[in-house]
């Protein structure tokens, strides 16, 4: 992959989005969606757009040859545009999983499923812009059946057109993932857990991990919902808040996990990855209870070094590879 190509395509996306933003008087992310739609259809596909905007965007499209770029170049260029849009004050609730962490999830997903010969069903119940899912799909590089669910309509549309431009086949659900899902159990769940309180107490009452008083924790409910939609012996990889097992209701969560899954491992992410210690996160790997007799008497417990320290990361990966060779 050529970084110059990423820069080139990102520059085009940014310029076109800025043109659209000026004409539409919308946020950068909404204008980026307009740009991605136009790029996919190779024309302005929305009705009732002013002629000035149509002319300017068509001029931009005439300069673009998308076919010359690889899938990875397209993903990375769109990722840069998304990151720019998320810096706007109005987009504080939109956070993308960092690239380096998504790569680690992809590595883990590959290791956990490499002995499976059949097609793998993969699901992200909080897919956001889809970047985590796209990275993992690239890492797995095998026949996949992929599903994603997202409640935010803007993020869902951005990930949909992003997937279309990368020619990735994903079935998207636009819904609250904690409401009933019409989805058969999958082999692998990956997600960056949405952390906070879940406002729908009626829906939360359907869960074992509901709170008896007040709002339940959405991240606890997401773990329960994810296990429900995982096949027996299937794997789940969560990006979790570091205090998941020491915060309020952690005893109930730990008991629930022990009854329904095996803890395969916990990877503590370096604090340097996050803006503050309070925002620090880890990676939790679970295997749903099933017929497998594997007992992880020595779970994979890792303190990851700075993700920019190539030598230290290489050493850790060698140790992790040895663990997977022994236990899986």
CORSULTA-V873921 format. One record per pair of residues at least 6 apart in sequence whose ideal C-beta (glycine too) atoms are under 7 Angstrom apart, sorted by sequence separation. I is the first residue (numbers start at 1). GAP is how many residues later the second one is. D is the distance in Angstrom with one decimal. If there is no record, write none. Layout:
i->I gap->GAP d->D
i->I gap->GAP d->D
This chain:
i->38 gap->6 d->5.3
i->85 gap->6 d->6.2
i->127 gap->6 d->5.6
i->150 gap->6 d->4.4
i->198 gap->6 d->5.4
i->204 gap->6 d->4.7
i->210 gap->6 d->4.8
i->230 gap->6 d->5.8
i->244 gap->6 d->6.8
i->257 gap->6 d->6.8
i->271 gap->6 d->5.8
i->274 gap->6 d->5.2
i->307 gap->6 d->6.6
i->21 gap->7 d->5.9
i->24 gap->7 d->5.8
i->38 gap->7 d->6.8
i->113 gap->7 d->5.5
i->137 gap->7 d->6.2
i->163 gap->7 d->5.0
i->209 gap->7 d->6.8
i->274 gap->7 d->6.8
i->305 gap->7 d->3.7
i->37 gap->8 d->5.8
i->86 gap->8 d->4.9
i->124 gap->8 d->6.5
i->173 gap->8 d->6.8
i->305 gap->8 d->6.1
i->86 gap->9 d->6.8
i->124 gap->9 d->4.7
i->137 gap->9 d->6.4
i->150 gap->9 d->6.8
i->207 gap->9 d->6.9
i->227 gap->9 d->6.8
i->245 gap->9 d->6.0
i->271 gap->9 d->5.2
i->21 gap->10 d->3.9
i->24 gap->10 d->6.5
i->44 gap->10 d->4.8
i->86 gap->10 d->6.4
i->226 gap->10 d->5.5
i->17 gap->11 d->6.4
i->20 gap->11 d->4.2
i->148 gap->11 d->6.9
i->209 gap->11 d->4.4
i->269 gap->11 d->6.8
i->305 gap->11 d->6.4
i->160 gap->12 d->5.7
i->204 gap->12 d->4.1
i->209 gap->12 d->5.9
i->269 gap->12 d->5.4
i->304 gap->12 d->6.3
i->44 gap->13 d->5.4
i->83 gap->13 d->6.4
i->133 gap->13 d->6.9
i->269 gap->13 d->5.9
i->17 gap->14 d->4.8
i->20 gap->14 d->4.7
i->44 gap->14 d->6.8
i->82 gap->14 d->6.2
i->201 gap->14 d->6.5
i->207 gap->14 d->5.2
i->268 gap->14 d->4.8
i->269 gap->14 d->6.8
i->302 gap->14 d->6.4
i->17 gap->15 d->4.7
i->20 gap->15 d->5.8
i->43 gap->15 d->7.0
i->133 gap->15 d->5.8
i->209 gap->15 d->5.0
i->223 gap->15 d->6.7
i->267 gap->15 d->6.2
i->285 gap->15 d->6.9
i->156 gap->16 d->6.1
i->199 gap->16 d->6.2
i->208 gap->16 d->6.2
i->266 gap->16 d->5.7
i->267 gap->16 d->4.1
i->198 gap->17 d->5.9
i->204 gap->17 d->6.3
i->207 gap->17 d->5.3
i->17 gap->18 d->4.7
i->43 gap->18 d->7.0
i->130 gap->18 d->6.4
i->156 gap->18 d->5.1
i->197 gap->18 d->3.9
i->198 gap->18 d->5.1
i->266 gap->18 d->5.7
i->302 gap->18 d->6.5
i->16 gap->19 d->4.6
i->38 gap->19 d->5.3
i->42 gap->19 d->6.0
i->198 gap->19 d->6.9
i->120 gap->20 d->6.8
i->178 gap->20 d->6.3
i->197 gap->20 d->6.6
i->198 gap->20 d->4.0
i->265 gap->20 d->4.5
i->300 gap->20 d->6.7
i->127 gap->21 d->3.7
i->153 gap->21 d->6.5
i->197 gap->21 d->6.6
i->264 gap->21 d->4.0
i->13 gap->22 d->6.0
i->120 gap->22 d->6.8
i->122 gap->22 d->5.6
i->127 gap->22 d->6.3
i->128 gap->22 d->6.3
i->148 gap->22 d->5.5
i->196 gap->22 d->5.5
i->219 gap->22 d->6.9
i->264 gap->22 d->6.3
i->38 gap->23 d->6.4
i->127 gap->23 d->4.8
i->146 gap->23 d->6.8
i->198 gap->23 d->5.7
i->263 gap->23 d->6.2
i->264 gap->23 d->5.3
i->300 gap->23 d->5.2
i->119 gap->24 d->4.3
i->120 gap->24 d->5.5
i->121 gap->24 d->4.6
i->122 gap->24 d->4.9
i->123 gap->24 d->4.5
i->124 gap->24 d->4.9
i->125 gap->24 d->5.0
i->126 gap->24 d->7.0
i->146 gap->24 d->4.6
i->147 gap->24 d->5.0
i->148 gap->24 d->5.3
i->149 gap->24 d->4.1
i->150 gap->24 d->6.7
i->151 gap->24 d->6.5
i->179 gap->24 d->5.8
i->194 gap->24 d->5.3
i->195 gap->24 d->4.9
i->262 gap->24 d->6.8
i->39 gap->25 d->6.9
i->119 gap->25 d->6.7
i->151 gap->25 d->4.9
i->178 gap->25 d->5.9
i->194 gap->25 d->6.4
i->261 gap->25 d->4.3
i->262 gap->25 d->4.7
i->119 gap->26 d->5.9
i->129 gap->26 d->5.6
i->149 gap->26 d->6.2
i->151 gap->26 d->6.9
i->193 gap->26 d->4.3
i->261 gap->26 d->6.1
i->23 gap->27 d->6.5
i->39 gap->27 d->6.5
i->105 gap->27 d->6.4
i->109 gap->27 d->5.2
i->128 gap->27 d->5.2
i->261 gap->27 d->5.2
i->262 gap->27 d->6.9
i->149 gap->28 d->4.3
i->194 gap->28 d->6.5
i->260 gap->28 d->6.8
i->261 gap->28 d->6.0
i->23 gap->29 d->6.4
i->102 gap->29 d->6.2
i->106 gap->29 d->5.2
i->110 gap->29 d->5.3
i->129 gap->29 d->5.5
i->130 gap->29 d->3.2
i->193 gap->29 d->5.4
i->220 gap->29 d->6.5
i->257 gap->29 d->6.7
i->260 gap->29 d->5.8
i->23 gap->30 d->4.1
i->102 gap->30 d->4.8
i->106 gap->30 d->4.5
i->109 gap->30 d->6.4
i->110 gap->30 d->5.8
i->129 gap->30 d->5.3
i->105 gap->31 d->5.8
i->109 gap->31 d->6.0
i->137 gap->31 d->6.2
i->191 gap->31 d->6.8
i->296 gap->31 d->6.5
i->96 gap->32 d->6.7
i->103 gap->32 d->6.1
i->106 gap->32 d->6.9
i->107 gap->32 d->6.5
i->127 gap->32 d->6.0
i->130 gap->32 d->5.7
i->134 gap->32 d->6.6
i->149 gap->32 d->6.7
i->217 gap->32 d->6.4
i->224 gap->32 d->6.7
i->264 gap->32 d->5.5
i->20 gap->33 d->6.6
i->96 gap->33 d->5.6
i->102 gap->33 d->3.9
i->106 gap->33 d->2.9
i->129 gap->33 d->7.0
i->130 gap->33 d->6.2
i->220 gap->33 d->5.4
i->227 gap->33 d->5.4
i->263 gap->33 d->6.6
i->266 gap->33 d->6.8
i->97 gap->34 d->6.1
i->102 gap->34 d->7.0
i->134 gap->34 d->6.6
i->227 gap->34 d->6.1
i->262 gap->34 d->5.7
i->265 gap->34 d->4.9
i->268 gap->34 d->6.9
i->270 gap->34 d->5.5
i->272 gap->34 d->5.3
i->273 gap->34 d->6.3
i->96 gap->35 d->5.4
i->97 gap->35 d->4.4
i->191 gap->35 d->6.8
i->264 gap->35 d->6.2
i->265 gap->35 d->2.9
i->266 gap->35 d->5.8
i->267 gap->35 d->4.5
i->268 gap->35 d->4.9
i->269 gap->35 d->5.7
i->270 gap->35 d->6.3
i->147 gap->36 d->6.0
i->263 gap->36 d->5.4
i->264 gap->36 d->6.3
i->265 gap->36 d->6.5
i->268 gap->36 d->6.4
i->270 gap->36 d->5.2
i->19 gap->37 d->5.0
i->20 gap->37 d->6.6
i->189 gap->37 d->4.5
i->267 gap->37 d->5.8
i->270 gap->37 d->6.4
i->19 gap->38 d->6.6
i->211 gap->38 d->6.7
i->242 gap->38 d->4.4
i->147 gap->39 d->6.9
i->242 gap->39 d->5.9
i->178 gap->40 d->7.0
i->189 gap->40 d->7.0
i->241 gap->40 d->6.0
i->242 gap->40 d->5.3
i->16 gap->41 d->6.3
i->19 gap->41 d->6.8
i->189 gap->41 d->5.5
i->240 gap->41 d->6.3
i->239 gap->42 d->5.4
i->240 gap->42 d->5.5
i->178 gap->43 d->5.3
i->186 gap->43 d->6.3
i->209 gap->43 d->6.3
i->16 gap->44 d->4.5
i->178 gap->44 d->7.0
i->185 gap->44 d->5.6
i->186 gap->44 d->6.1
i->187 gap->44 d->5.8
i->209 gap->44 d->6.4
i->239 gap->44 d->5.9
i->240 gap->44 d->4.8
i->15 gap->45 d->6.8
i->185 gap->45 d->5.7
i->186 gap->45 d->6.6
i->193 gap->45 d->5.4
i->183 gap->46 d->5.5
i->185 gap->46 d->4.4
i->188 gap->46 d->6.3
i->193 gap->46 d->6.2
i->195 gap->46 d->5.3
i->237 gap->46 d->6.5
i->238 gap->46 d->4.6
i->82 gap->47 d->5.3
i->178 gap->47 d->5.8
i->187 gap->47 d->4.9
i->188 gap->47 d->5.3
i->189 gap->47 d->4.4
i->190 gap->47 d->4.8
i->191 gap->47 d->6.1
i->192 gap->47 d->4.3
i->193 gap->47 d->5.7
i->209 gap->47 d->5.8
i->12 gap->48 d->7.0
i->177 gap->48 d->6.5
i->181 gap->48 d->6.2
i->186 gap->48 d->6.6
i->208 gap->48 d->6.0
i->237 gap->48 d->5.5
i->32 gap->49 d->5.4
i->185 gap->49 d->7.0
i->32 gap->50 d->7.0
i->235 gap->50 d->6.8
i->236 gap->50 d->4.5
i->126 gap->51 d->6.2
i->12 gap->52 d->5.8
i->79 gap->52 d->5.7
i->125 gap->52 d->4.1
i->235 gap->52 d->5.4
i->32 gap->53 d->5.6
i->136 gap->54 d->5.7
i->233 gap->54 d->6.4
i->234 gap->54 d->5.1
i->233 gap->55 d->6.4
i->28 gap->56 d->6.5
i->29 gap->56 d->3.9
i->232 gap->56 d->5.8
i->28 gap->57 d->3.9
i->231 gap->57 d->7.0
i->232 gap->57 d->6.7
i->233 gap->57 d->3.4
i->132 gap->58 d->6.5
i->230 gap->58 d->4.7
i->232 gap->58 d->3.0
i->233 gap->58 d->6.2
i->75 gap->59 d->5.3
i->232 gap->59 d->6.5
i->233 gap->59 d->4.6
i->9 gap->60 d->5.8
i->28 gap->60 d->5.6
i->123 gap->60 d->6.8
i->132 gap->60 d->5.9
i->27 gap->61 d->6.0
i->94 gap->61 d->6.6
i->227 gap->61 d->5.8
i->29 gap->62 d->6.2
i->27 gap->63 d->5.7
i->123 gap->63 d->4.5
i->5 gap->64 d->5.9
i->9 gap->64 d->6.2
i->13 gap->64 d->6.0
i->17 gap->64 d->6.4
i->27 gap->64 d->6.9
i->122 gap->64 d->6.2
i->125 gap->64 d->6.9
i->9 gap->65 d->6.9
i->13 gap->65 d->6.8
i->121 gap->65 d->3.9
i->126 gap->65 d->4.9
i->72 gap->66 d->6.7
i->121 gap->66 d->5.0
i->122 gap->66 d->5.0
i->123 gap->66 d->5.2
i->124 gap->66 d->5.6
i->125 gap->66 d->5.4
i->126 gap->66 d->6.5
i->6 gap->67 d->5.4
i->10 gap->67 d->4.2
i->14 gap->67 d->6.0
i->120 gap->67 d->4.8
i->124 gap->67 d->5.1
i->126 gap->67 d->6.9
i->5 gap->68 d->4.8
i->9 gap->68 d->3.8
i->13 gap->68 d->4.6
i->120 gap->68 d->6.1
i->126 gap->68 d->5.1
i->1 gap->69 d->6.1
i->6 gap->70 d->4.7
i->10 gap->70 d->4.5
i->14 gap->70 d->6.8
i->1 gap->71 d->5.0
i->6 gap->71 d->5.2
i->10 gap->71 d->6.1
i->116 gap->71 d->6.7
i->1 gap->72 d->5.8
i->113 gap->74 d->6.6
i->113 gap->75 d->6.0
i->82 gap->76 d->6.9
i->109 gap->79 d->6.1
i->109 gap->81 d->6.2
i->78 gap->84 d->5.3
i->105 gap->85 d->5.7
i->74 gap->91 d->5.5
i->75 gap->91 d->5.8
i->74 gap->92 d->5.4
i->71 gap->95 d->4.8
i->97 gap->95 d->4.6
i->71 gap->96 d->7.0
i->126 gap->96 d->6.6
i->125 gap->97 d->6.3
i->125 gap->100 d->6.5
i->125 gap->101 d->5.9
i->123 gap->106 d->6.4
i->33 gap->121 d->6.7
i->40 gap->121 d->5.6
i->36 gap->122 d->6.9
i->112 gap->123 d->4.5
i->30 gap->124 d->6.5
i->33 gap->124 d->5.4
i->37 gap->124 d->5.8
i->40 gap->124 d->5.2
i->29 gap->125 d->6.1
i->33 gap->125 d->5.5
i->36 gap->125 d->4.0
i->40 gap->125 d->5.7
i->32 gap->126 d->6.9
i->36 gap->126 d->6.7
i->39 gap->126 d->6.5
i->33 gap->128 d->6.8
i->109 gap->128 d->6.3
i->29 gap->129 d->6.8
i->36 gap->129 d->6.5
i->108 gap->129 d->5.6
i->105 gap->132 d->5.6
i->101 gap->138 d->6.6
i->97 gap->142 d->6.6
i->101 gap->168 d->6.5
i->101 gap->172 d->6.9
i->98 gap->175 d->6.4
i->108 gap->177 d->6.4
i->105 gap->178 d->6.9
i->104 gap->179 d->6.8
i->100 gap->207 d->4.2
i->111 gap->213 d->4.7
i->115 gap->213 d->6.9
